[in-house]
Amino acid sequence: MSEQRKIVATAANEFEAEMLCGILSEAGIESMQELSNTGIGGRFGGGGARDIYVSEDDFERATEVVSAQSDEGSED
């Protein structure tokens, strides 16, 4: 992954973050997750929101993938 990373999404928890990273991986996009700086405990808590990062080069495509996943989930 290139040095420049951008947050493409914020997941509610680790499970959701793993799912989003898996979807991005299936699309050929490398990603990583990190505890978000929001919520109770911030970066020091064990749970909570997770930021999903992708390289700056993959950001536009990753945004499309995440958006398509969100649209698909809202149709259920």
C-alpha positions as a Markdown table, in Angstrom:
| # | Residue | x | y | z |
|---|---|---|---|---|
| 1 | Met | 0.0 | 0.0 | 0.0 |
| 2 | Ser | 1.4 | 3.4 | -0.8 |
| 3 | Glu | 2.4 | 5.8 | 1.9 |
| 4 | Gln | -0.6 | 8.1 | 1.4 |
| 5 | Arg | -3.8 | 6.5 | 2.9 |
| 6 | Lys | -7.3 | 7.9 | 3.1 |
| 7 | Ile | -10.3 | 6.8 | 5.1 |
| 8 | Val | -12.9 | 5.3 | 2.8 |
| 9 | Ala | -15.4 | 4.3 | 5.4 |
| 10 | Thr | -15.9 | 4.1 | 9.2 |
| 11 | Ala | -17.4 | 0.8 | 10.5 |
| 12 | Ala | -19.4 | 0.6 | 13.6 |
| 13 | Asn | -17.3 | -2.3 | 15.0 |
| 14 | Glu | -14.5 | -4.7 | 14.2 |
| 15 | Phe | -16.9 | -7.3 | 12.7 |
| 16 | Glu | -18.3 | -4.7 | 10.2 |
| 17 | Ala | -14.8 | -3.5 | 9.5 |
| 18 | Glu | -13.6 | -7.0 | 8.6 |
| 19 | Met | -16.6 | -7.4 | 6.3 |
| 20 | Leu | -15.8 | -4.2 | 4.5 |
| 21 | Cys | -12.1 | -5.1 | 4.2 |
| 22 | Gly | -13.2 | -8.4 | 2.7 |
| 23 | Ile | -15.4 | -6.8 | 0.2 |
| 24 | Leu | -12.6 | -4.4 | -0.8 |
| 25 | Ser | -10.2 | -7.3 | -1.1 |
| 26 | Glu | -12.6 | -9.1 | -3.4 |
| 27 | Ala | -12.6 | -6.0 | -5.6 |
| 28 | Gly | -8.8 | -6.1 | -5.7 |
| 29 | Ile | -8.3 | -3.2 | -3.3 |
| 30 | Glu | -5.9 | -3.5 | -0.4 |
| 31 | Ser | -7.2 | -2.0 | 2.8 |
| 32 | Met | -6.5 | -1.8 | 6.5 |
| 33 | Gln | -8.5 | -0.9 | 9.6 |
| 34 | Glu | -7.7 | 1.0 | 12.7 |
| 35 | Leu | -9.6 | 2.0 | 15.8 |
| 36 | Ser | -11.4 | 5.3 | 15.1 |
| 37 | Asn | -10.7 | 8.3 | 17.2 |
| 38 | Thr | -14.4 | 8.6 | 18.1 |
| 39 | Gly | -16.6 | 7.3 | 20.8 |
| 40 | Ile | -16.0 | 6.2 | 24.3 |
| 41 | Gly | -12.4 | 5.1 | 24.8 |
| 42 | Gly | -11.2 | 6.6 | 21.5 |
| 43 | Arg | -8.1 | 4.8 | 20.3 |
| 44 | Phe | -7.5 | 3.3 | 23.7 |
| 45 | Gly | -10.6 | 1.2 | 24.0 |
| 46 | Gly | -10.8 | -2.4 | 22.8 |
| 47 | Gly | -14.0 | -2.0 | 20.8 |
| 48 | Gly | -15.9 | 0.6 | 18.9 |
| 49 | Ala | -15.8 | 2.2 | 15.5 |
| 50 | Arg | -13.0 | 1.4 | 13.0 |
| 51 | Asp | -11.7 | 3.5 | 10.2 |
| 52 | Ile | -11.1 | 1.7 | 6.9 |
| 53 | Tyr | -8.0 | 3.0 | 5.0 |
| 54 | Val | -7.1 | 2.5 | 1.4 |
| 55 | Ser | -4.2 | 3.9 | -0.7 |
| 56 | Glu | -4.9 | 7.3 | -2.2 |
| 57 | Asp | -4.6 | 5.6 | -5.7 |
| 58 | Asp | -7.5 | 3.2 | -4.9 |
| 59 | Phe | -9.7 | 5.7 | -3.0 |
| 60 | Glu | -12.1 | 6.5 | -5.9 |
| 61 | Arg | -12.7 | 2.9 | -6.8 |
| 62 | Ala | -13.0 | 1.9 | -3.1 |
| 63 | Thr | -15.6 | 4.6 | -2.5 |
| 64 | Glu | -17.6 | 3.1 | -5.4 |
| 65 | Val | -17.3 | -0.4 | -3.9 |
| 66 | Val | -18.3 | 0.7 | -0.4 |
| 67 | Ser | -21.2 | 2.8 | -1.8 |
| 68 | Ala | -22.5 | -0.1 | -3.8 |
| 69 | Gln | -22.4 | -2.3 | -0.7 |
| 70 | Ser | -24.3 | 0.3 | 1.3 |
| 71 | Asp | -26.9 | 0.6 | -1.5 |
| 72 | Glu | -27.2 | -3.2 | -1.6 |
| 73 | Gly | -27.7 | -3.4 | 2.2 |
| 74 | Ser | -30.5 | -0.8 | 2.2 |
| 75 | Glu | -32.5 | -2.8 | -0.3 |
| 76 | Asp | -33.0 | -5.7 | 2.1 |
